C-alpha cells in the first residue's frame, strides 16, 4: 500500500523555513537596506486601512514584512519594526500606535517563534498568546477600543476566551500563509 505524505504544518518540523530565507554572505549594509525596504512596505500596507473595506484587509498584511525580516535575522526584524513605526508616526500617528501593539507585534512574535520553536503548534500558540495579551492590555488597561466600541470595559472570561480563539485562528492562518509564501519564494529563487 502506498502511503501519501501530507504536509502537516501544524506538527511538522519547520526549521527549513528559516534556512530558506537566511543568507550567510549578507553584509550589514545589505541587512539595513533590506530592513528599511521592508519597513517602507509595512508602513504602506498599514496605512491602507484608512481607505476602509479592502484597505482593512490589506492593512492586516503589514505583519508580513516583519516576519520576512525575522526569517533573515532578528536584528533586521527589529529594524523593520522601528522603521515602520517611525514612518507611521509621521504619516498617520493613530495607526502608528495600533501597529506598534497589534500587527507589528504579531510580526515580531511570529518571526521570533519561527526562529526559536521547531513545531508549528508552538509557533501558533506563542503568537496567539502574545497577541491576546496585547489586545487585553489595550482593551482593559489602556482602554483603547481595538476591537470596536461594542466590546465592554469589564474583563469577562467569555470575552477572553473569544479573543484567545480569534488570535489562535489568526496566528494559524498567518503561519500557514508564511510557510506558503516562503516555499513559493524558494521555488522561484531556485533554492
Secondary structure, DSSP 8 states (H G I E B T S, - for coil): --------TTTSB-HHHHHHH--SS--HHHHHHHHHHHHHHHHHHHHGGGG-THHHHHHTTHHHHHHHHHHH-HHHHHHHHHHHHHHHHHH-HHHHHHHHHTHHHHHHHHHHHHHH--BHHHHHHHHHHHHHHHHHIIIIIS---TT-TTS-SS--HHHHHHHHHHHHHHHHHHHHHHHHHHHHHHHHHT-
